[in-house]
Amino acid sequence: MNQTNQQNQMNAEKQKQEQVKVLLIHGYNGNPKVFADIKRRLKGRALVETVRYDSSKPFPDWIKSIDRRINKHNPEDLYVIGHSLGGSLALYLSQKYKFKGLVTINSPVYLRKHTFIKVLTRVLRRFKHANKVALKNAKYSLDSVSSLFDFLGSIGKMKVDSLHSALVIQSRKDGVVNPRSARIIYERIQIPRKQLVNVGRGHSPLDQPQVISTILGFLGLV
């Protein structure tokens, strides 16, 4: 390899190391498609990875899936962006890892009453005319729902003080999560560099220009 090619390779490696690194975590029964718009805006500007976890399984399995992806990186280089439960899980993991930045988007501490009923009804329907296999799947679902509500109940007791920076985004009209959740999360994050931003409506506002521009600004990419 000649000197010019070697220098180009070194520059490319340095640029890669200096790029913003983003980890995306979806919500309960969600999928990474919710991040489609923000991923398009980050393309070529950041190294982006998406975590998948199986929310039909209990809480420890969710954390193991996310842990495995985090441990491929230096956590202090990572911006972690979580939508809905993904943000709450990222908050939980912020007690263990000193992330460069955390973004929560409509992340729950409190669910709307009808959301609770909807989640529970979906599980109970699986018991109707169930065979052994269906009952086994329903058991996992019940474990999952139990994990969900136990976990949400623990968020108000968390203390997160090792983050470099944090951004809490909450829709004023969220049909799934009670907007009071954002204030609790904001208060649990006990660092100077934090921000609470209220946006328009909808539980998945990641296609809204205000939300995208706010996230890009937080990442230093405006």
N, C-alpha and C positions, 0 to 999 in steps of 0.2 A: 504494500500500500504506500503510495507516494505521500509526501508531506501535506499537499493540498487536501487530498481525500481524508487523510487522518484528522486534519483540522476541522473539516466539514463534519465528520462523524462526531468529534468531540463537541462541536457547537450544537449539533442536533441533540446529543445526549444531555447537554447542559440545559437546552431549551425545554426538553421533556421534563427534566427534574424541576425546573422552575415553573412549569405550568400549574395552574390551579387544579386541584384534585377534588372531585366531587363524588360523594356516595349517596345514592337515592334509595329511600326505603318506602315502599307502598303501604297502604292501610289494610285493615282487617277485611278478609275476603276480597282484597283488591288485587291489582296487577300493575306492572310497570308502565302500561299504556297511559296511565294518568299523567306521566311526565313527558309525553311526546313533544309538547310545545317547548318546554324549557330545554329539553335535550337538543332540539333543532337550533335553538339560540346559543347553546353552549358548544355546538359542534365546531371543532377547529380552534376553540378558545380555551377549552379545559379538558382534562382527562376525566371522563364520566363513567361510572360503574353503577349498575342497578342490582340491589339485593332482592332475591326472591326468598320468601319464607312461607311455609304451609300453615295458614291460620286455622286449619281444621285440627291441628295438633295442639298440645298444651304449651303454655308459656315458655318452659325451658327450651323447647325445640325452636321456637322463634329466635330466642337469644343466641343459640348455638349457630344457626344459619347466618345471622348477622355478624357474630363474632368471627366466624371463619373468614368472611370477606374483609373485615377491618384488619385482621391480623396479617393480611398480605401487604399492608402499608404501614408507614409510620403514622399513627393516629394524629400526631400534632401537625401533620401536613394536610389533613382531611377536613373538608367542609361536608358535613352530613345534613342532608335535606330530607325531612320525613313528612309525608302527607298522612293526615288522620292518625291512626294508631302508629304508623311508622314514625311520626314525630315524637309520640309519647315513648316509644321504645328507644329512640335515639336519646331522648332526655334521660331515660334510665341508664343507658350505657355511658352517658356523660359523667356519671359518678365514678366510672372505672377508667375512662379514657379522657385525655386532655385534647379534645378536638380543636382544630384551628377555628372552626365556627360551626354553629348549630342553627338550622332553620326548621321551625315547626310550622305546619300549615294546617289549620283547622284540626288540631290535635286534641283528643278528648281527655278530660278529667271527668266531666259530666256529660252523659248522653241525653238527648231529648227523650221524653217518656215513650213516645211512639217508636223510637229506634230500639229501645230496650225490648219492647213487646214484639217488634218485628223479628229481631234476632232470636228471641226465645221461641217464637212461633215456628220459625223455620226448622229449628232443631226438633221440636216436639212432633212436627209432621212426619218426621222420619220413623217414629215409633209405630205409626198407623200401618197395620197389615205388614209389619216388618218380619223378614226372615232373619236367620242368625247373622248373616253377613251385614244386613242393613242395621241390625241392632248393634253390632260391633262398630260400624261407622258412626252410628248415633252416639255411642259411648264416647268416641273420640270427640265428637262435636260438643257433647255436654262438658267434657273436660276442657275443651277450648273456650266455651262460653264462660265456664266457671273461672278459668284463668284470666279471661278478659276483664271480668268485673272485679276480681281480686286485685288485679294489677292496677286498674283505674283507681281503686280505693286507696292504693298505696302512694299515688303521685303527690298528694297533698303533704306527705311526710318527707318527701325527698329534699335534699339540699345539694344543689349543683353549684360548685364554686371554683372548678378547675378549668372551665372553658376560657378560650381567648376572647370569643365574641358570640353573641346570640341574636337571632331575629325571630320574633314570634308574630306570625301572620294569622289573622282571624277574620272570617266573613261576618259582617253584621247580621246577615240573615242566612244562617246555616241550618238546614233542615235536619241534620244528623247530630251535630255536636252542639251542646249548650255553649254559647259564646263566652259565658263566665269562665270556661276552662282556660282561655288564653291568659286571663289575669292571674289565675293560680300558677300556671306554668311560668309566667313572667316573674312572679314573686319567688318561686322555687329556684330560679336561676339567680344566684347571688354574686354577680360580677358587675363591674362598672360599665362595660361595653355591651349593652343590650338595648333592644328596641322592640316596642310593641306597635304593630301596624294593623289598623282595621281597614278592610277592603269591602267590596260590594256584597254580592250575594252568591249563594251556592256552596255546596260542600267541597267541590273540586274546582277551585278558581284558577287553576294553573294555566289556563288559556287567556286569562285577563291581562291586558297590557300593564296595568298598574302592578300586578303581582310579579310578572316577569321582570319588569324594570327594577322593582324593589330588590328582588333576589340578585339580579346582575350587579346592582350597586353594592350590595352587601359583599359580593364576591370580588369586588374591585374591577369589574369588567365593563364599566360604562365609559 
